[in-house]
Amino acid sequence: MITEIGIVAGEIWHYLDGHKNALFSQVVTAIDRPKELALMSLGWLAREGHVVVRQEGPDLRVSLRR
């Protein structure tokens, strides 16, 4: 499972690299992965300091830390 989380984290990173920022729901739709797996991967990226995550209404706004 840890390998799959890492792979999806890479997919999220690549998606965000092509976009200035995005709502988490847009990222999940774009990478076509289960929301729960994407959340674990986003947590990994956040813990490593690679992304900035902000609450925006009921969704999350995510961007790469530059």
Secondary structure, 3 states (H helix, E strand, C coil): CHHHHHHHHHHHHHHHHCCCCEEHHHHHHHHCCCHHHHHHHHHHHHHCCCEEEEEECCEEEEEECC
